[in-house]
């Protein structure tokens, strides 16, 4: 899962969407992943996750080890 996105959206309740950070690139999403932020609507959650993943890609391009620095 090396090309996967680090930040993803999970629907928590009827009107709550969590942006979570994968624990590692080798794992699937789980309840153990760190919660980064909660949003009341899906569009905002995806916008935040996409922006965080964009920043993360830039950080990973400038570091020797991927996933060594967090964007959020």
Secondary structure, 3 states (H helix, E strand, C coil): CCCCCCEEEEEEECCEEEEEECCCCCCCCCCCCEEEEEECCHHHHHHHHHHHHHHHHHHHHCCCCCCCCCCC
